[in-house]
Amino acid sequence: MNDMSLWRVFCLFSSSFLLVVLLIPLQGNAHPQCLDYKPPFQPQEPLVFCKEYAKFGCCDLVKDNQISRRFYQIMDYFDHTGFMACGKYIRSILCQECSPYAAHLYDAEDANTPMRELPGLCGNYCSDYWLHCRYTLSLLINHNESYAIEEDRTKFCKYLELKDPEYCYPNVLLSDELNANLGNVQADPEGCIQLCLEEVANGLRNPVAMVHANDGTHRFFVAEQLGYVWTYLPNGSRIDRPFLNLTKAVLTSPWAGDERGFLCIALHPRFTKVKKAYVYYSVSVKKQERIRISEFTLSESDVNMLDHSSERILLEVDEPASNHNGGQLLFGLDGYLYIFIGDGGRAGDPFGKFGNSQNKSTLLGKALRIDVDNNDFGAPYSIPADNPFVGDEDAKAEVYAYGVRNMWRCSIDRGDPITGQGRGRMFCGDVGQNKYEEVDLIEKGGNYGWRAKEGFSCYDRKLCFNSSLNDILPIFAYPHKIGKSVTGGYIYRGCQMPNLNGLYIFGDFMSGRLMSLRENPDTGKWSYKEICMGNDKTCNFPKLINSYYKYIISFGEDEAGELYFLATGVASATSRAGVVYKIVDPSRRAPPGKCTYKPTPVNIKGKLIHFSPKEEFVINKKPSTTAVPKPKPTKPSTTPTPQPRVPQMTTRRTPSTTTIRPSTPQSRYPHSTSRPRPQFWTTPRPTYLTPAPKPTTKTQRDRHGKKDRGKSRRKGDRRGRSRAGTVRLVSADGRKDRGRVEIFFRGEWCTVCDDMFNMNAAVVVCRQLGFPLAVRVAKRAELGAAGIGVTILLDDVECEGTEKTLLHCKHAKIGKNNCSHDEDVGVICGYEEQVE
């Protein structure tokens, strides 16, 4: 059997063993994290080399192939004996980049601390490695430190060992706690689902609705109760001109809890062709309070603004009281507009013999359905022919469902992304009277019971026991000890968080609870779980937070299906305490590349207001990443301290003279007497260990005899020069966290133009320099302009934020630009300080 065959047998055995260990279903409180500071994932294609991480880890097939190539390059320096003796160590060490605990192993959970160059090994494993293959270390690391420690086991293992016995390799694979439910949504001991948040927008006045145009631009629009609607771009910036301003017409007040105001907006499902928007707001006409449903058309001169003069009133409904205004507009998959109106207010729906909700001849307390297409001439809307009460003289033809009290926030299920199951279902939260809140599935012609019933219980007993009630029960109801005002949510159908698929997430305005429901496909029953914010360890990822303002006003989806909620700390239409939060599952993400999209460009008129988060990121709270366990009190003993349990690799002590030394392939190094380095590295050397060379006018010659301008040789660095794409920040005061961006290319430091350079590009720069955060982009040479003789290398830089260097981003042809040094871009990076 040849070397490759033996190696495949070994890999098959080891991967099978490790995979079984990873899938042990035990309890735990783990924090899986990759070296890019993101959660692990399931690769879209099976891994070939690091097979033990094919189900869940931090490598896709591309990364797996890179590691494989690096391994075989290293193994080229070994004969058969060395291959079989040392291959297992080298493979295991290289594959830890794919471990779901890579961040632990590389001491990289905290982006504020330096990352290890190799994964942290357990003591016994390191001793075995030193004993048999210590001279291979120089092939794994990118500097000469190995030569000084190879002969000293203490120094050798001090360099490689991770002192925490729980997180070091290979103990991390055997920990019951760390491998419990790996990759599943995490829950606390009470069963509360632990999620995290990302702050997306702030400074809003009671944000009541968030919608998108479904036009490829990935813009989203946020409405304030006061009457403003704002446009937000995919990069988080807000356009300073409102999409709509109805503040002069909207009836509301600064009173906390006032239910009147601008309540909803819906864009036509074919917005790219039918450029219309529909709004729902409170208005006073001759001192009579009304609900108004209006239509607006898009401005011909600005795609980010409605034509304010185009308002066409579709419907007005008198409101007997100032509360229970309803306030939901949405388009169903059938293309019709659905309108949800409250029962008219006061307590107990006291209007008429049975109340407004059970009276089909009034529009109050109903879900309506109308057709707004082809209405440019004639009536503002028509009645769909299959509306359930068409032809009923005792009912309004617009009525689609009735018996609702005050439905607040409804949504349409996009359906399972693979099977389509659930597509088109309509969910609504219906605010209760004084005992129960409920969540309903809306059906054509359905009676939802109010005022006969509240939740599952009777409210008006006479009506409740009426045999003709024939009401549809809610899918879930909860008592007022949990919350007193339900805010309906969405079924998650996005791409980025596969664990949440099919989970209905909603909340309560009064208690501030986030809650979830999941349907059992076999029984159709819905199970309830509360949602809690993950602790600091769980949410220790860049940009994530684990707290939010109490008053949950609304939920929303973006164009990609990711889920958000809107909340405020002060329930007043004039208080700028409103925030938009994105819901994030920290336990698993989609594989790289699966959820990428390129927004269609939008012409912007006016100014962009860049987003600046106000909440403190969890990662800036400086949690301990691999905390050293506190020693337990023990009685004095003469017996040796037991070592952590690890798989026994080789216990026989071998004289150092038999330690495997890699050989040099003669075809590559015919006259070399030193151990060469392979040229391919899968883990780039962190920039904080490779200081940028200082500029110099001295001309040097490299070892190949080529001229090398402006390069200084770092002690111990054989290459003696920066790699193309290396960046530095140049500032007059010498500060390392801010300055003009300069990039190294073909022997010189060059500048970058600020055109199209945004926060994603800043993230790439700051990550290269070892900073976890990009705080701000400084344009127009704010942080200094370079001299006339400095080359402008890049223009029109567009990054996604995941690239290795700016050279990997989209940009104009290298060296081609239409800017001057007056447009040199600068960046401010940071750890926890927010620079204004």
C-alpha positions in Angstrom: 0.0 0.0 0.0 1.5 3.4 -1.0 1.8 6.5 1.1 -1.4 8.1 -0.3 -3.5 5.0 0.3 -2.2 4.7 3.9 -3.0 8.4 4.4 -6.5 8.1 3.1 -7.2 5.2 5.5 -5.8 7.3 8.4 -7.9 10.4 7.3 -11.1 8.3 7.0 -10.6 6.8 10.5 -9.8 10.1 12.2 -12.6 12.1 10.5 -15.1 9.5 11.4 -14.0 9.5 15.0 -14.0 13.3 15.3 -17.4 13.6 13.6 -19.0 11.3 16.1 -17.5 13.3 18.9 -18.8 16.6 17.5 -22.3 15.3 17.2 -22.7 14.0 20.7 -26.1 15.4 21.8 -25.3 16.7 25.3 -26.0 19.9 27.3 -23.7 22.8 27.1 -23.1 26.5 26.9 -20.7 26.8 23.9 -19.7 29.7 21.8 -18.6 28.4 18.4 -16.8 31.1 16.4 -14.6 31.2 13.3 -11.5 33.2 12.6 -13.5 35.8 10.7 -15.4 36.5 13.9 -18.6 35.0 12.6 -20.5 31.8 13.6 -19.7 28.5 11.9 -21.8 27.0 9.1 -22.5 23.8 7.2 -20.6 23.8 3.9 -22.6 23.8 0.7 -20.3 21.0 -0.7 -18.7 18.2 1.4 -15.2 18.8 2.5 -12.6 16.4 1.1 -9.5 16.9 3.3 -10.8 18.1 6.7 -13.8 15.7 6.6 -14.4 15.8 10.3 -15.8 19.3 9.8 -18.0 18.6 6.8 -21.3 18.9 8.8 -20.4 22.0 10.8 -17.4 24.2 11.0 -15.5 27.1 9.6 -14.4 25.9 6.1 -16.0 25.7 2.8 -14.7 23.5 0.0 -12.4 26.3 -1.3 -10.7 26.7 2.1 -10.5 22.9 2.5 -8.7 22.7 -0.8 -6.3 25.4 0.3 -5.4 23.6 3.5 -5.0 20.3 1.5 -2.6 21.9 -0.9 -0.6 23.4 2.0 -0.5 20.0 3.7 0.9 18.2 0.6 3.4 21.0 0.0 4.7 20.5 3.5 4.7 16.7 3.1 6.9 16.9 0.0 9.8 17.4 2.5 9.3 13.9 4.0 10.1 10.4 3.1 7.6 7.5 3.7 8.6 7.1 7.4 8.3 10.8 8.1 5.1 11.1 6.2 3.4 8.5 8.3 4.9 9.7 11.6 4.3 13.4 11.2 1.5 13.7 8.8 -1.2 13.1 11.4 0.2 16.0 13.5 0.5 18.4 10.6 -2.9 17.6 9.3 -4.6 18.0 12.6 -3.0 21.3 13.3 -3.8 22.7 9.8 -7.5 21.5 10.0 -8.2 23.4 13.2 -8.9 26.5 11.0 -12.1 24.5 10.1 -13.0 23.7 13.7 -16.2 25.4 14.9 -14.1 26.5 17.9 -11.3 27.9 15.7 -11.6 31.3 17.5 -11.0 29.6 20.9 -8.1 27.6 19.5 -6.4 30.6 18.0 -7.2 32.8 21.0 -9.2 35.1 18.6 -12.6 35.3 20.2 -11.7 38.8 21.3 -10.8 40.9 18.3 -9.0 43.3 20.6 -6.2 40.7 21.4 -3.5 39.2 19.1 -4.4 36.0 17.4 -2.2 32.9 17.6 -0.3 31.8 14.5 -1.1 28.2 15.2 -4.0 26.6 17.2 -3.4 26.1 20.9 -2.5 22.5 21.7 -3.0 20.6 24.9 0.1 19.8 27.0 0.3 16.1 26.4 -0.4 16.4 22.7 2.3 19.1 22.4 4.8 16.9 24.2 4.1 14.1 21.8 4.4 16.4 18.8 7.8 17.8 20.1 9.0 14.3 20.8 8.5 13.0 17.3 8.2 15.9 14.9 9.5 19.0 16.5 11.6 20.0 13.4 8.4 20.4 11.4 7.4 23.5 13.3 9.4 25.7 10.9 7.2 24.6 8.1 4.1 25.7 9.9 5.0 29.1 11.1 6.0 32.2 9.1 9.1 33.3 11.0 12.3 32.0 12.5 11.3 31.7 16.1 11.0 27.9 15.8 14.8 27.5 15.4 15.4 28.9 18.9 12.9 26.6 20.6 13.1 23.3 18.8 15.6 21.7 21.1 13.8 22.8 24.3 10.5 21.1 25.0 9.5 23.6 27.7 10.0 26.6 25.4 8.5 24.6 22.4 5.3 23.8 24.3 5.1 27.2 26.0 4.9 28.6 22.4 2.2 26.1 21.2 0.3 25.2 24.3 -3.1 26.7 25.2 -3.3 26.7 29.0 -7.0 26.3 29.2 -7.4 22.5 29.2 -11.0 22.7 28.0 -10.4 24.6 24.8 -7.0 23.3 23.7 -6.7 20.7 20.9 -7.7 17.9 21.0 -9.5 18.3 24.3 -12.0 20.7 22.7 -13.3 17.8 20.6 -13.9 15.6 23.7 -15.7 18.2 25.9 -19.3 17.3 26.6 -20.1 20.9 27.4 -18.6 22.4 24.3 -20.2 19.9 21.9 -23.7 20.0 23.2 -26.2 20.7 20.5 -23.5 22.2 18.4 -24.9 24.4 15.6 -28.4 24.5 17.0 -30.2 27.6 18.4 -28.9 27.9 21.9 -31.4 28.1 24.9 -30.8 28.9 28.5 -31.7 26.4 31.3 -35.3 27.6 31.2 -35.6 26.9 27.5 -35.5 30.6 26.4 -34.0 30.9 22.9 -30.8 33.0 23.0 -30.5 35.5 20.1 -28.5 38.6 19.5 -29.2 41.9 17.7 -27.6 44.4 15.4 -28.5 48.0 15.6 -29.5 49.2 12.1 -31.1 52.7 12.6 -31.7 55.0 15.5 -32.9 58.4 16.4 -36.4 57.6 15.1 -39.7 59.0 16.5 -41.9 55.9 17.3 -41.0 53.9 14.2 -44.2 52.1 13.3 -43.4 50.3 10.0 -40.5 49.0 7.9 -41.0 47.9 4.3 -38.9 47.3 1.2 -39.6 48.0 -2.5 -38.7 44.5 -3.8 -37.0 46.1 -6.7 -33.4 44.8 -6.3 -32.1 48.0 -4.7 -32.4 46.5 -1.2 -33.5 49.8 0.2 -35.9 49.8 3.0 -38.3 52.5 4.2 -39.1 53.3 7.9 -42.2 55.2 8.8 -42.5 57.4 12.0 -45.8 57.9 13.8 -45.4 61.6 13.3 -45.8 61.2 9.5 -42.3 60.9 8.0 -41.1 58.0 6.0 -37.3 57.7 5.5 -35.2 55.9 2.9 -32.3 53.7 4.1 -29.7 52.3 1.7 -28.1 48.8 2.1 -25.0 50.3 3.6 -27.1 51.8 6.5 -27.0 55.4 5.3 -30.2 57.4 5.4 -31.2 59.9 2.7 -31.8 63.3 4.3 -34.9 64.0 2.2 -38.0 62.1 3.4 -39.6 59.5 1.1 -42.9 61.0 2.3 -43.8 63.8 4.7 -47.4 63.9 5.9 -46.8 65.6 9.2 -49.1 68.5 8.4 -52.0 66.1 7.7 -51.5 63.4 10.3 -53.5 63.5 13.5 -51.4 62.5 16.5 -50.0 64.0 19.8 -46.9 63.9 22.0 -48.9 61.9 24.6 -47.3 58.6 25.5 -49.4 55.8 24.2 -51.4 57.8 21.7 -52.6 55.2 19.1 -53.4 57.8 16.4 -50.9 58.9 13.7 -49.2 57.6 10.6 -49.6 53.9 11.1 -48.5 52.0 8.0 -47.2 52.1 4.5 -47.2 49.4 1.7 -45.5 49.6 -1.6 -47.1 48.0 -4.7 -45.7 44.5 -5.2 -44.7 45.5 -8.7 -43.2 48.7 -7.6 -40.7 48.9 -10.4 -43.6 49.1 -12.9 -46.5 50.3 -10.8 -44.8 53.1 -9.0 -47.4 53.5 -6.2 -47.4 53.5 -2.4 -50.4 53.2 0.0 -50.6 54.7 3.4 -52.8 54.4 6.5 -53.0 57.3 8.8 -55.3 59.2 11.3 -56.8 62.5 10.2 -59.3 65.0 11.6 -62.0 66.2 9.2 -64.3 68.9 10.6 -63.4 67.7 14.1 -64.3 64.1 13.2 -61.5 61.6 13.6 -61.1 59.3 10.7 -58.9 56.6 9.3 -57.6 57.5 5.8 -56.2 55.1 3.2 -54.5 57.0 0.4 -52.5 56.2 -2.7 -49.3 58.1 -3.8 -47.3 57.8 -7.0 -43.5 57.9 -7.2 -41.9 61.2 -8.1 -40.7 61.4 -11.7 -37.6 63.3 -10.7 -36.5 61.4 -7.6 -36.8 57.6 -7.1 -36.4 58.1 -3.4 -39.4 60.4 -2.9 -43.1 60.1 -3.5 -44.9 62.9 -5.4 -46.7 64.7 -2.5 -49.2 66.3 -4.8 -50.3 62.9 -6.1 -52.3 61.8 -3.1 -55.6 60.0 -4.0 -57.9 59.1 -1.1 -59.1 55.5 -1.5 -61.1 55.1 1.7 -62.0 57.0 4.8 -63.7 55.4 7.9 -65.0 57.5 10.8 -63.5 56.6 14.2 -65.9 56.7 17.2 -63.0 56.9 19.7 -59.3 57.7 19.5 -58.0 54.2 20.2 -58.3 50.8 18.4 -57.3 52.3 15.1 -55.9 49.1 13.7 -53.3 50.2 11.2 -52.1 47.5 8.9 -51.7 47.5 5.1 -50.2 44.7 3.1 -50.4 43.0 -0.3 -51.2 39.3 -0.5 -49.7 37.0 -3.0 -53.0 37.4 -4.9 -52.0 41.0 -5.6 -54.9 42.5 -3.6 -54.5 45.1 -0.9 -55.5 44.0 2.6 -56.5 46.6 5.2 -56.9 45.8 8.9 -59.1 48.2 10.9 -59.8 48.3 14.6 -63.3 47.9 16.2 -63.7 51.7 16.8 -62.3 52.0 20.3 -63.5 52.2 23.9 -63.7 49.0 26.0 -65.6 45.9 25.0 -66.7 47.0 21.5 -69.9 48.6 22.9 -71.4 49.7 19.6 -74.7 48.3 18.6 -76.3 45.0 19.6 -73.3 42.8 18.9 -70.5 45.4 18.5 -68.8 46.6 15.4 -66.6 43.5 14.9 -69.5 41.1 14.5 -71.5 43.5 12.4 -70.5 42.9 8.7 -72.3 46.0 7.6 -69.6 48.2 9.0 -65.9 48.3 8.1 -64.7 48.6 11.8 -63.3 45.5 13.3 -62.6 43.9 10.0 -59.9 42.7 7.6 -60.7 44.2 4.2 -59.6 43.2 0.7 -59.6 45.6 -2.3 -58.2 45.7 -5.8 -56.2 48.8 -6.5 -54.9 47.8 -10.0 -56.1 49.6 -13.1 -57.6 52.4 -11.1 -56.1 55.4 -12.9 -59.5 56.2 -14.3 -62.8 55.9 -12.5 -63.3 54.4 -9.0 -60.2 54.4 -6.7 -60.6 50.7 -6.1 -62.7 47.7 -7.1 -64.0 44.6 -5.2 -62.4 41.3 -6.0 -65.0 39.0 -7.4 -64.2 36.2 -4.9 -64.5 38.3 -1.8 -66.5 36.2 0.7 -69.5 38.6 1.2 -70.0 39.9 -2.4 -73.8 39.8 -3.0 -74.6 39.8 0.7 -77.0 42.7 1.3 -76.1 42.7 5.0 -72.4 42.9 4.5 -69.8 45.3 3.1 -68.3 43.8 -0.1 -64.8 44.9 1.1 -65.0 42.6 4.1 -62.6 39.6 3.9 -62.7 38.5 7.6 -64.4 39.9 10.7 -64.6 39.5 14.5 -61.2 41.2 15.0 -60.6 43.7 17.9 -57.5 45.7 17.0 -55.1 43.8 14.8 -51.6 45.2 15.1 -49.0 44.0 12.7 -49.7 41.3 10.1 -47.4 39.6 7.7 -47.3 37.2 4.7 -45.3 34.0 4.9 -42.8 33.8 2.0 -42.8 30.0 2.4 -40.0 27.6 3.0 -37.1 28.5 0.6 -36.8 24.9 -0.6 -40.3 23.3 -0.4 -42.4 26.5 -0.5 -44.4 25.1 2.4 -46.5 27.8 4.1 -46.2 30.3 1.3 -49.0 32.9 1.4 -50.2 32.3 4.9 -51.3 35.5 6.6 -50.4 36.0 10.3 -51.8 38.7 12.6 -51.5 39.8 16.2 -54.8 40.9 17.7 -54.6 43.1 20.8 -56.8 41.8 23.6 -59.1 43.5 26.1 -58.0 42.8 29.6 -57.0 39.1 29.8 -55.5 37.6 26.6 -53.5 38.5 23.6 -53.7 36.3 20.5 -52.0 35.4 17.2 -54.3 34.5 14.3 -54.0 32.9 10.8 -56.4 34.9 8.6 -58.7 32.9 6.3 -61.2 34.2 3.8 -64.6 34.8 5.4 -63.3 33.9 8.9 -64.9 35.1 12.1 -62.2 35.7 14.8 -64.6 35.8 17.6 -64.4 39.3 19.2 -66.4 40.4 21.2 -67.8 37.0 21.9 -64.3 35.7 22.7 -61.0 37.0 23.8 -58.3 34.5 23.0 -59.7 31.1 23.8 -62.0 32.3 26.5 -65.4 33.9 26.5 -65.7 37.6 26.9 -69.4 38.2 26.1 -71.0 34.9 27.4 -74.3 35.4 25.6 -72.5 35.7 22.3 -69.9 33.2 23.1 -72.4 30.3 23.4 -74.3 31.4 20.2 -74.4 28.4 18.0 -74.0 30.5 14.9 -70.7 32.1 16.0 -68.6 29.5 14.2 -65.4 31.4 15.0 -61.8 30.5 14.1 -59.6 30.1 17.2 -56.2 31.7 17.4 -53.1 29.6 16.9 -51.7 31.0 20.2 -53.0 33.1 23.0 -51.2 34.3 26.1 -52.4 35.9 29.4 -51.6 39.4 30.6 -49.1 38.3 33.1 -46.8 37.7 30.0 -47.8 40.9 28.1 -50.7 43.2 27.5 -50.4 44.3 23.9 -49.3 41.9 21.2 -47.2 43.1 18.2 -47.5 40.6 15.4 -44.3 39.5 13.6 -43.0 37.3 10.8 -42.2 33.8 9.9 -38.4 33.9 9.3 -37.6 32.8 5.8 -34.3 34.6 5.2 -31.0 33.1 4.1 -28.4 34.2 6.7 -29.8 32.2 9.7 -30.9 28.7 8.6 -31.7 27.7 12.2 -34.6 30.2 12.3 -36.4 29.0 9.2 -40.1 28.5 9.9 -39.9 30.3 13.3 -42.7 32.9 13.8 -41.1 35.7 15.8 -43.3 38.3 17.5 -43.4 40.5 20.6 -45.4 42.5 23.2 -45.4 46.2 23.2 -46.1 46.6 27.0 -43.9 43.9 28.5 -41.1 44.1 25.9 -41.0 40.3 25.5 -39.8 38.7 22.3 -41.5 35.4 21.6 -41.6 32.6 19.1 -43.9 29.9 17.7 -43.0 26.9 15.7 -45.5 24.7 13.9 -45.4 20.9 14.2 -45.9 19.8 10.6 -47.6 16.5 11.6 -50.1 17.9 14.1 -50.5 21.6 13.0 -50.0 22.6 16.6 -47.8 25.6 17.5 -45.3 25.4 20.3 -44.2 28.5 22.2 -40.7 29.6 23.3 -39.6 32.9 24.7 -36.7 34.7 23.1 -34.0 36.0 25.4 -30.9 38.0 24.6 -27.8 35.9 24.6 -25.2 36.6 27.3 -22.0 38.4 26.6 -20.2 35.2 25.6 -23.0 34.2 23.2 -23.1 37.5 21.4 -19.4 38.2 21.4 -19.3 39.0 17.6 -18.5 42.2 15.8 -21.4 44.7 15.7 -23.7 42.6 17.9 -25.5 43.8 21.0 -27.7 42.0 23.5 -30.1 44.6 24.8 -33.0 46.6 23.3 -35.6 49.2 24.2 -38.7 47.9 25.8 -41.5 49.1 23.7 -41.7 46.8 20.7 -43.8 48.7 18.1 -43.4 46.7 14.9 -41.5 44.0 12.9 -40.2 44.1 9.4 -38.4 42.2 6.6 -35.8 43.4 4.2 -35.7 42.4 0.6 -33.6 39.4 1.3 -36.0 38.1 4.0 -33.9 39.0 7.1 -36.0 39.9 10.1 -36.0 43.2 12.1 -38.0 44.8 14.9 -38.7 48.4 15.7 -38.7 49.6 19.3 -38.5 52.7 21.4 -37.5 53.7 24.9 -40.1 56.5 25.1 -43.5 55.7 23.6 -44.1 59.2 22.3 -44.5 60.3 18.7 -42.0 63.2 19.3 -39.3 61.4 21.2 -36.2 60.3 19.1 -35.7 57.1 21.1 -36.7 54.7 18.3 -34.3 52.0 17.1 -34.4 49.4 14.3 -32.8 46.1 15.3 -31.8 43.2 13.1 -32.4 39.8 14.7 -29.2 37.6 14.6 -28.7 33.9 15.5 -25.2 33.6 16.8 -25.1 29.8 16.7 -25.0 29.1 12.9 -24.8 31.2 9.7 -25.3 30.3 6.1 -22.2 29.1 4.2 -20.0 31.9 2.6 -21.3 33.0 -0.7 -24.8 31.6 -0.3 -26.5 34.8 0.7 -24.6 37.4 -1.3 -26.4 39.8 -3.5 -25.5 43.0 -5.4 -28.0 45.8 -4.9 -29.1 47.7 -8.0 -27.6 51.2 -7.8 -29.9 54.0 -6.9 -29.5 57.6 -8.0 -29.3 59.8 -4.9 -30.5 63.4 -4.7 -29.7 65.2 -1.5 -27.2 64.1 1.2 -26.5 60.8 2.9 -26.5 60.6 6.6 -24.2 57.8 7.6 -25.3 55.5 10.3 -23.5 55.6 13.7 -24.6 53.0 16.2 -25.3 54.2 19.7 -25.4 51.0 21.7 -22.3 49.4 23.1 -21.2 46.3 21.1 -20.9 43.2 23.2 -17.4 42.6 21.8 -16.3 45.9 23.4 -17.3 44.8 26.9 -13.9 43.0 27.0 -15.1 39.5 28.1 -12.4 36.9 28.8 -12.2 34.8 25.7 -10.4 31.7 26.9 -10.5 32.3 30.6 -8.0 30.3 32.7 -10.0 28.2 35.2 -9.7 29.1 38.8 -7.8 26.3 40.7 -10.0 24.4 43.1 -8.7 24.2 46.7 -6.9 20.9 47.1 -5.2 19.2 50.0 -1.4 19.1 49.9 -0.3 15.9 48.2 3.0 14.4 47.0 1.3 12.7 44.0 1.7 14.4 40.7 -1.1 16.6 39.4 -3.1 14.6 36.8 -2.9 15.9 33.3 -6.0 16.6 31.1 -7.2 13.6 29.3 -6.3 13.5 25.6 -6.2 10.7 23.1 -3.0 8.7 23.6 -1.0 9.3 20.4 2.4 7.8 21.3 3.5 7.1 24.9 6.9 5.6 24.2 9.7 8.0 24.8 11.9 8.3 21.8 15.5 9.6 21.9 15.7 13.0 20.3 18.0 11.7 17.7 15.1 9.7 16.2 12.9 12.8 15.9 11.7 13.1 12.2 13.4 15.8 10.3 11.9 17.0 7.1 14.1 16.5 4.0 14.5 19.0 1.2 13.2 18.0 -2.2 16.3 18.1 -4.4 14.4 19.3 -7.4 13.6 22.5 -5.7 16.6 23.2 -3.4 19.6 21.2 -5.0 22.2 23.0 -2.9 20.3 23.9 0.3 21.4 22.8 3.7 18.7 24.5 5.7 15.1 23.6 6.1 13.2 25.6 3.4 9.7 27.1 3.8 6.8 26.3 1.6 5.5 29.3 -0.3 1.7 28.7 0.3 0.1 29.8 3.5 -3.6 29.5 4.3 -3.5 31.6 7.4 -2.2 35.1 6.6 0.2 36.5 9.1 -1.6 39.0 11.3 -0.5 42.6 10.5 0.1 43.3 14.2 3.0 40.8 14.1 4.3 42.2 10.8 4.8 46.0 11.2 4.6 48.0 8.0 8.1 48.9 6.7 9.0 52.5 7.0 9.4 54.3 3.7 13.0 54.9 2.5 14.7 56.4 -0.5 17.5 53.9 -0.3 17.6 51.4 -3.1 18.2 47.8 -2.1 18.7 44.6 -4.0 16.8 41.5 -3.1 18.3 38.0 -3.0 17.4 37.6 -6.7 19.4 40.7 -7.7 16.3 42.8 -8.4 16.0 46.4 -7.3 13.8 46.9 -4.4 12.8 50.5 -3.7 11.3 51.7 -0.5 11.5 48.4 1.4 13.1 47.8 4.8 14.0 44.3 5.9 12.5 43.2 9.2 14.8 41.2 11.4 14.3 37.5 10.9 12.1 38.0 7.8 13.6 36.2 4.9 11.4 37.9 2.4 12.2 41.3 3.8 9.4 43.2 2.1 5.7 43.9 2.5 3.2 41.9 0.4 1.1 43.6 -2.2 -2.1 44.8 -0.6 -0.6 45.5 2.8 -2.1 48.7 4.3 -1.1 51.3 6.8 -2.6 54.5 8.2 -0.5 57.6 7.9 -1.3 60.5 10.3 0.5 63.7 11.2 0.4 62.9 14.9 1.6 59.3 14.5 -1.6 57.7 15.8 -2.0 54.1 14.7 -5.8 53.9 14.7 -6.4 56.6 12.2 -4.9 58.3 9.2 -4.7 58.4 5.4 -5.0 54.9 3.9 -1.9 53.8 2.0 -1.6 50.5 0.2 1.6 48.7 -0.7 2.0 47.7 -4.4 5.0 46.9 -6.5 7.6 48.3 -4.1 5.9 51.5 -3.1 3.2 53.0 -0.9 0.2 54.4 -2.7 -3.0 56.2 -1.8 -6.7 55.4 -2.4 -9.4 57.8 -3.7 -12.5 58.3 -1.6 -15.0 57.8 -4.5 -17.4 54.9 -3.5 -15.1 54.1 -0.5 -17.5 53.1 2.3 -17.6 51.4 5.7 -17.3 48.0 4.1 -14.0 49.0 2.6 -12.9 50.5 6.0 -13.7 47.2 7.7 -11.2 45.5 5.3 -8.5 48.0 6.1 -9.1 47.9 9.9 -9.2 44.1 10.0 -5.8 44.0 8.2 -4.4 46.2 10.9 -5.7 44.1 13.7 -8.6 46.3 14.7 -12.1 44.8 15.3 -14.0 47.8 14.3 -14.1 50.5 11.6 -15.4 53.6 13.2 -15.6 56.1 10.4 -14.5 56.8 6.8 -12.8 60.2 6.4 -13.1 61.7 2.9 -11.7 64.7 1.1 -8.3 64.2 2.6 -9.6 65.0 6.0 -6.8 63.0 7.7 -4.1 64.4 5.4 -3.2 64.5 1.7 -0.2 62.7 0.3 2.6 64.5 -1.5 2.7 65.1 -5.3 5.1 62.2 -5.9 2.9 59.5 -4.3 1.0 57.3 -6.7 -2.8 57.1 -6.5 -3.3 53.4 -6.9 -7.1 52.7 -6.5 -10.3 54.5 -7.3 -14.0 53.5 -7.1 -13.3 50.9 -4.5 -16.4 48.8 -3.6 -16.0 46.1 -0.9 -18.4 43.7 0.7 -16.3 43.7 3.9 -15.1 40.1 3.8 -12.2 40.6 1.4 -8.6 40.0 2.4 -7.3 43.3 1.1 -8.5 46.2 -0.9 -7.0 44.7 -4.0 -9.5 41.9 -3.7 -12.4 44.4 -3.8 -14.0 45.7 -6.9 -12.2 48.8 -8.1 -11.2 50.7 -11.2 -8.2 49.5 -13.1 -5.1 49.7 -10.9 -3.4 53.1 -11.4 -6.3 54.5 -13.3 -8.2 57.3 -11.5 -10.0 60.6 -12.0 -9.1 62.1 -8.6 -6.4 64.1 -6.9 -4.7 63.8 -3.5 -7.4 66.2 -2.2 -9.6 63.1 -2.3 -7.3 60.8 -0.4 -9.5 58.6 1.8 -8.8 58.1 5.5 -10.1 55.6 8.0 -10.6 55.6 11.7 -10.4 52.2 13.4 -11.1 51.3 16.9 -11.7 48.8 19.7 -14.3 50.2 22.0 -14.0 54.0 21.6 -16.6 55.6 19.4 -15.1 58.6 17.7 -17.5 61.4 16.8 
